[in-house]
Amino acid sequence: MEKTLAKDRLGTDPIGKLLFRMATPSIVAMIMQALYNTIDSIYVAKISPASLAAITLAYPIQMIAGAMSTGIGVGINSSISRSLGEGHPEKSSKAAANGMVLGLFSMGLMILFGLFGVRWYLGLYTNDPAVISAGLTYIRTISLLSVGMIFTQISFSILQGSGNMLMPMACQIAGCITVIGLDPLFILGFKMGILGAALASSTAQIVAMIIGMVGVFVVNRKNLPITPKDFKLEGPILKDILSVGVPSALTQATTSVVSGIVNKVIAHYGTAAISVYGGFTRLSTFGILPVFGVTRGMNPILGYSYGAKNKKRFLQTQRLACITAEIISCITGFFFLLFPHVALKMISASPEMYEFGVSSYRILSITLFINGVSIVLSQSFPPAKRSYLTMIYSLLRQVALLIPLSIVLSKLLGINGVWIGLAITDYAAFFIVLLMSIWFRRTVLGKWDDDPIDANNTAEKQEAN
C-alpha cells in the first residue's frame, strides 16, 4: 500500500520534524493573514478616523462569520484526523463533504444579516453619522460577499485535517498579494473609500477560497478523495462534526459578543479610543495568528494521536507547540511594550490618539506574554472530542472575568481601567486553562494504554478485506 502523509507520517514521523513541517506553512499563512489585516487597517486609516472606527466595529461581525466557519472547520478537521487515526479513511471523505454543505447554511445567515441587520447593529454602539455610514458600507459588503470568508476556512480545515499544510499557505499568500494590490487601487486610485476596502478584502478572500477548493478537489484528491456521493448528509457524520464544532463556534461567537460589549465600553471615551483599540487588535494579530498557525499544525497530529490512543505522542506534540507559541507571543508583546510609537504611526494615529495610545499599548502588551501557552492548551481539547472544555474556558474568561472587570475598572480608572481589566483577565484565564489541562491529562489521557493502536495496519487490513 502506498504511504501517504495522512496514513503514515502523522503517526510515525518524529514529533519535532513533523510539527515543524505541519506548522511552518500554517504560521506563514497566518503571518500573511496578519499582514492582510494590517494593510487593510493602514489604508482605511488614510480615509478617516471614522472609517478605522467602522472596521473596528465590524470586527465582531467578522468574528461571528469566522465562528461559524471555524466551528464547522474544527469539527471537520477533528473528524478527518481522528478517522484516519482509527483507520477509517472513507469517513474522512464524508466528513469533508458534509462540512461543506454546512458551510452553505452559514453563508446564508451572513447574507441575511447583511441585508437586514447592519443598521441595527451599528446603532448599538454609536450615533456618529460618519461612523454609521462607513460601517453600513463596509459590513454590508463583507456580509454579502462572505462566501470567500467562510469557504476559505472550510477548505483549510479539510486540507489540514488530512495533513496538507502547503495549500492553505498558498491560499493565504495569494489572498495577501491580492489585498496588497487592490487596497491602494480601490481606495486611493479609484477613490472608492471604505467600499474599496470592503471589496478588496472580500475579493482577496474569494481568491484564497478558489485556490483552497482547487487544493481540496484536485491537489489533495489522492490523499483524501471526495466524491459526489459523499455530499449526502448523514446523521452520524453531522453529529460527529457538530459535537466538536458547535462548542468551538459558540466559543468564538462568545468572543465576538464580548468584543462588542468591550467596544461599547471603549466607545464611551470617543472615536479615538475605539481606533486605538482597533489598531492594537489588528497589529497584535502578527503575534496571535501565527500562534493559531502553530495550533493548526498541531491539531491533526493530536487528532491522529487521539484516534490511535497514543498518549506519549499527544503530550510531546502539545509541549513543543506550547514552547513555539510562547516564543512568538513574547516577541509581539515586547514590540508593543518597547515601540508603541511605531505601532501608532503604522495606523496613522491622530494627535488625540497619541495622547493616551502609548500608555494604552504598553498596558495591553502585558496580555500577550502568556497568550501563546493559553491558546495552545485551550485548542488542544477539540482534537480529543472535548470542545466543551474550550467553551467552558472561553465563557469563564469572557463572561465571568472580562466583562465585569472592564466595566468596573473603567469606572474607577477611566480608559486605562479597560486595558488593565483585559490584562487581569488574560492572566486569570491562563491559570484556569492550566488547571483544565491537568484535569484533562489525568482523566482522559490517563485512561489510555501505553501501547497505541496501530492505525496504519488496521487501515491496511480493512482495505485488504
Secondary structure, 3 states (H helix, E strand, C coil): CCCCHHHHHHHHCCHHHHHHHHHHHHHHHHHHHHHHHHHHHHHHHHHCHHHHHHHHHHHHHHHHHHHHHHHHHHHHHHHHHHHHHHCCHHHHHHHHHHHHHHHHHHHHHHHHHHHHCHHHHHHCCCCCHHHHHHHHHHHHHHHHCCHHHHHHHHHHHHHHHCCCCHHHHHHHHHHHHHHHHHHHHHHHHCCCHHHHHHHHHHHHHHHHHHHHHHHHHHHCCCCCCCCHHHHCCCHHHHHHHHHHHHHHHHHHHHHHHHHHHHHHHHHCCCHHHHHHHHHHHHHCHHHHHHHHHHHHHHHHHHHHHHHHCCHHHHHHHHHHHHHHHHHHHHHHHHHHHHCHHHHHHHCCCCHHHHHHHHHHHHHHHHHHHHHHHHHHHHCCCHHHCCHHHHHHHHHHHHHHHHHHHHHHHHHHHCHHHHHHHHHHHHHHHHHHHHHHHHHHHHHCHHHCCCCCCCHHHHHHHHHHC
